[in-house]
Amino acid sequence: MGTKEKQRLSKIYKESKLKLPYTEWSFVRRFWTFQNERIPLLAMAAVALSLTTAVTKLHGNFGWPLVLIASAMVVLYFLQIRLADEPKDFEHDNKYYPHRPVQRGLITLKELAQLKNGVIGSFLLLGVLTGSWVVVLLAIFQQFYSFLTRQEFFMRDWLRRHFLTYQFSHYVQLFILAWLILTVLEVQPLAERFVYFVYAMLMIGMVEASRTIGGEDKRAAKDRYSYRLGMGLALSSFVAFTLAVTGYTVFLIDRTAKDLQWAVLALGLLVITVSIIKYMQQPTTKSAELMNAASLVMYLSSAITLLLSA
């Protein structure tokens, strides 16, 4: 970490302070509010558990211990990403998103940094509990890459000037996570693991594509693909990932000679379609958030379809 970045971090950690009325709240209450707004952990747990259960049920090696460990590692890592992003985006959020928890003094950067360290330790401990040295090595590599993203690869200013490169460099950690989780779940052989790896990537791509679409009322922030590349291209990417997830779900069921339970999948597609139409009619931040929520519904619909068909 360079001197300039150390000075920046020192400055923002001093600026980040609790404000009334939150000074009267317990840490548990404040964190619960933070996670509810920034990364709803119960919803994240449901998403992680549905995917890990669906994959193992369809693959034929379901077992609660590994499913629970894998799901917990997913939740912890996404929480870690959220906690690590708060100091990286502090100045940007101060300017464009003053209502966010850290900005309004609900919780401090120092508190989130301490929590992040605990999350990292818990993530590695879960890796050890699998009893697999391969999982442990992958978990360590995962954290090494996470460290690089937190340091913004020691080229913060350059990366921030190259939006697409910045985004891709951070998405790589999700590729590593997907392979790690499939390793925890003992999906074998490697060719079979790759089949499910593609599925996980498409699911992540769909959700991330929805997150990169913003409302026209926040265009000045320039932190979404829809602002940088245009609404048409961003929406097309979201639709393409959604159709790919749908097709791949059908493919996974067909290759195992199972019967497709299409009703839940159709419901997910309907929800996605309605959210896109609403956004196109009113491209606001609220409509964009609804579309992101719809992508999670589609995610669950795909996983539940696999479960019902297993």
C-alpha positions in Angstrom: 0.0 0.0 0.0 1.4 3.3 -1.1 1.8 6.4 1.1 -1.0 8.2 -0.7 -3.5 5.4 -0.1 -2.4 5.1 3.6 -3.1 8.8 3.9 -6.5 8.5 2.2 -7.5 5.6 4.5 -6.4 7.4 7.6 -8.4 10.4 6.6 -11.7 8.6 5.8 -11.5 6.4 9.0 -11.3 9.6 11.0 -14.2 11.1 9.1 -16.4 8.1 9.6 -18.2 8.6 12.9 -21.4 7.5 14.6 -24.2 10.1 14.5 -27.4 10.7 16.3 -29.7 8.8 16.9 -27.5 5.8 16.2 -25.1 6.5 19.0 -27.8 5.2 21.3 -28.2 2.0 19.4 -26.3 -1.3 20.2 -23.8 -2.6 17.7 -26.1 -5.6 17.0 -29.0 -3.3 16.1 -26.9 -1.1 14.0 -25.3 -4.0 12.1 -28.6 -5.6 11.5 -29.9 -2.4 9.9 -26.7 -2.1 7.9 -26.9 -5.6 6.5 -30.6 -5.3 5.8 -29.9 -2.3 3.6 -26.6 -3.2 2.0 -26.6 -7.1 1.8 -29.6 -8.8 3.3 -28.0 -11.9 4.9 -31.2 -14.0 5.2 -31.9 -13.5 1.5 -28.2 -14.3 0.7 -28.4 -17.4 2.8 -31.6 -18.6 1.0 -29.9 -18.0 -2.4 -26.7 -19.8 -1.4 -28.5 -22.7 0.2 -30.9 -23.2 -2.7 -28.0 -23.3 -5.2 -25.7 -25.7 -3.2 -28.7 -28.0 -2.4 -29.9 -28.0 -6.0 -26.4 -28.8 -7.4 -25.8 -31.7 -5.0 -29.3 -33.1 -5.3 -29.0 -33.1 -9.1 -25.4 -34.4 -9.0 -26.5 -37.2 -6.6 -24.1 -36.5 -3.7 -26.2 -34.4 -1.4 -25.1 -34.2 2.2 -26.0 -31.6 4.8 -22.6 -31.0 6.4 -20.9 -29.9 3.1 -24.0 -28.1 1.8 -24.1 -26.0 5.0 -20.4 -25.3 5.0 -20.5 -24.3 1.3 -23.5 -22.1 1.8 -22.0 -20.4 4.8 -18.7 -19.7 2.9 -20.8 -18.1 0.1 -22.6 -15.8 2.6 -19.4 -14.9 4.4 -17.5 -14.1 1.3 -20.2 -11.8 -0.2 -20.4 -10.1 3.2 -16.7 -9.7 3.1 -16.9 -8.1 -0.3 -19.5 -5.6 1.0 -17.5 -4.8 4.1 -14.3 -4.3 2.0 -16.1 -2.1 -0.5 -17.3 0.5 2.0 -13.9 2.2 2.5 -13.1 1.9 -1.2 -16.3 3.7 -2.2 -16.4 6.1 0.8 -15.8 9.4 -1.0 -18.0 8.4 -4.0 -20.9 7.4 -1.8 -20.5 10.6 0.3 -21.2 12.6 -2.9 -23.8 10.5 -4.7 -25.4 8.2 -2.0 -25.4 10.3 1.3 -28.4 8.2 2.6 -26.3 5.0 2.9 -25.6 3.6 6.3 -21.9 4.6 6.7 -22.6 8.0 5.2 -25.4 8.8 7.6 -23.4 7.6 10.6 -25.2 4.3 11.4 -22.0 2.4 11.5 -18.3 3.3 11.2 -15.6 2.1 8.8 -13.5 1.0 11.8 -16.3 -1.2 13.0 -16.8 -2.7 9.6 -13.0 -3.4 9.2 -13.0 -5.2 12.6 -16.0 -7.3 11.5 -14.3 -8.0 8.1 -11.3 -9.5 9.9 -13.6 -11.8 11.8 -15.4 -12.8 8.6 -12.1 -13.7 6.9 -11.1 -15.9 9.9 -14.5 -17.6 9.8 -14.2 -18.3 6.1 -10.8 -19.9 6.4 -12.0 -21.9 9.5 -14.9 -23.4 7.4 -12.4 -24.4 4.8 -10.4 -26.3 7.4 -13.5 -28.0 8.7 -14.0 -29.7 5.3 -10.9 -31.7 6.0 -9.6 -31.2 2.4 -6.2 -29.6 1.9 -7.3 -28.7 -1.7 -10.2 -26.6 -0.2 -7.9 -25.0 2.3 -5.4 -24.0 -0.5 -8.3 -22.6 -2.6 -9.7 -20.7 0.3 -6.2 -19.2 1.0 -5.9 -18.3 -2.7 -9.4 -16.8 -2.6 -8.3 -14.5 0.3 -5.1 -13.6 -1.4 -7.0 -12.4 -4.5 -9.5 -10.6 -2.2 -6.6 -8.8 -0.6 -5.5 -7.6 -4.0 -9.0 -6.3 -4.8 -9.1 -4.5 -1.4 -5.8 -2.8 -2.4 -7.3 -2.2 -5.9 -4.2 -4.0 -7.2 -2.0 -1.2 -6.0 -3.2 1.0 -8.9 -6.3 2.6 -7.6 -6.3 5.7 -9.7 -5.5 3.9 -13.0 -8.2 1.2 -12.4 -10.8 3.9 -11.5 -10.1 5.5 -14.8 -10.8 2.2 -16.6 -14.2 1.2 -15.6 -14.5 -2.1 -17.4 -11.1 -3.3 -16.4 -11.9 -2.4 -12.8 -15.1 -4.4 -12.9 -13.6 -7.4 -14.5 -10.7 -7.5 -12.1 -13.1 -7.7 -9.2 -15.4 -10.3 -10.9 -12.5 -12.7 -11.1 -12.9 -13.4 -7.4 -16.4 -14.7 -8.0 -15.0 -17.2 -10.6 -12.6 -18.5 -7.9 -15.4 -18.6 -5.3 -17.6 -20.7 -7.6 -14.8 -23.3 -8.2 -14.0 -23.3 -4.5 -17.6 -24.0 -3.5 -18.0 -26.8 -6.1 -14.8 -28.3 -4.6 -16.3 -28.1 -1.1 -19.4 -29.9 -2.5 -17.1 -32.6 -3.9 -18.6 -32.4 -7.4 -16.5 -35.0 -9.4 -15.1 -35.7 -11.9 -13.5 -32.3 -13.0 -15.5 -32.4 -16.2 -18.7 -32.6 -14.2 -17.5 -29.8 -11.9 -16.9 -27.6 -14.9 -20.5 -28.2 -16.1 -21.8 -26.8 -12.8 -19.2 -24.1 -12.8 -20.7 -22.7 -16.0 -24.1 -22.8 -14.4 -22.8 -20.9 -11.4 -21.2 -18.3 -13.6 -24.4 -17.8 -15.6 -26.4 -17.3 -12.4 -23.8 -14.8 -11.0 -23.7 -13.1 -14.4 -27.5 -12.7 -14.4 -27.6 -11.1 -10.9 -24.5 -8.9 -11.6 -25.9 -7.8 -15.0 -29.1 -6.6 -13.2 -27.0 -4.8 -10.6 -25.1 -2.8 -13.3 -28.3 -1.1 -14.5 -29.1 2.1 -12.7 -31.8 4.7 -12.6 -31.6 7.8 -14.7 -31.9 9.9 -11.5 -28.4 8.7 -10.5 -26.7 9.0 -13.9 -24.2 11.5 -12.6 -22.7 8.8 -10.4 -21.4 7.0 -13.5 -21.1 3.7 -11.5 -23.3 1.5 -13.6 -22.9 -0.1 -17.0 -26.1 1.5 -18.1 -24.4 4.9 -17.6 -21.2 4.0 -19.3 -22.4 1.7 -22.1 -26.0 2.8 -22.6 -29.2 1.4 -21.3 -29.8 -0.7 -24.4 -26.5 -2.7 -24.1 -26.9 -3.1 -20.4 -30.5 -4.4 -20.7 -29.5 -6.7 -23.5 -26.8 -8.2 -21.4 -29.2 -8.8 -18.6 -31.8 -10.4 -20.9 -29.0 -12.6 -22.5 -27.9 -13.9 -19.1 -31.4 -14.6 -18.1 -32.1 -16.6 -21.2 -28.8 -18.4 -20.8 -29.7 -19.4 -17.2 -33.1 -20.6 -18.4 -31.6 -22.7 -21.2 -28.8 -24.1 -19.0 -31.3 -25.1 -16.3 -33.2 -27.1 -18.9 -29.9 -28.6 -20.2 -28.9 -29.7 -16.7 -32.2 -31.4 -16.1 -32.3 -33.0 -19.6 -28.8 -34.5 -19.3 -29.8 -36.4 -16.2 -33.0 -37.7 -17.9 -35.2 -36.0 -15.3 -38.6 -34.5 -15.9 -38.6 -30.7 -16.2 -40.9 -29.0 -13.6 -41.4 -25.9 -15.6 -43.9 -23.9 -13.6 -41.5 -22.3 -11.1 -39.0 -21.5 -13.9 -41.9 -19.9 -15.9 -42.9 -17.8 -12.9 -39.3 -16.5 -12.6 -39.3 -15.5 -16.2 -42.6 -13.7 -15.8 -41.3 -11.7 -12.9 -38.2 -10.8 -14.8 -40.3 -9.7 -17.8 -42.6 -7.5 -15.7 -39.6 -5.9 -14.0 -37.9 -5.1 -17.3 -41.1 -3.6 -18.8 -41.5 -1.4 -15.7 -37.9 -0.2 -15.9 -38.2 0.7 -19.6 -41.4 2.7 -18.8 -39.8 4.4 -15.8 -36.0 4.0 -15.6 -35.6 5.2 -12.0 -33.4 3.9 -9.3 -36.4 2.2 -7.6 -37.3 0.4 -10.9 -33.6 -0.7 -11.2 -33.7 -2.1 -7.7 -36.9 -4.0 -8.4 -35.2 -5.5 -11.5 -32.3 -6.6 -9.3 -34.8 -8.2 -6.9 -36.4 -9.9 -9.9 -33.1 -11.4 -10.9 -32.8 -13.0 -7.4 -36.3 -14.4 -7.9 -35.2 -15.9 -11.2 -32.1 -17.3 -9.5 -34.3 -19.0 -6.9 -36.7 -20.2 -9.6 -33.9 -21.9 -11.5 -32.5 -23.6 -8.3 -35.9 -24.7 -7.1 -36.6 -26.1 -10.6 -33.5 -28.2 -10.3 -34.5 -29.4 -6.9 -38.1 -30.3 -8.0 -36.7 -32.1 -11.0 -33.9 -34.0 -9.1 
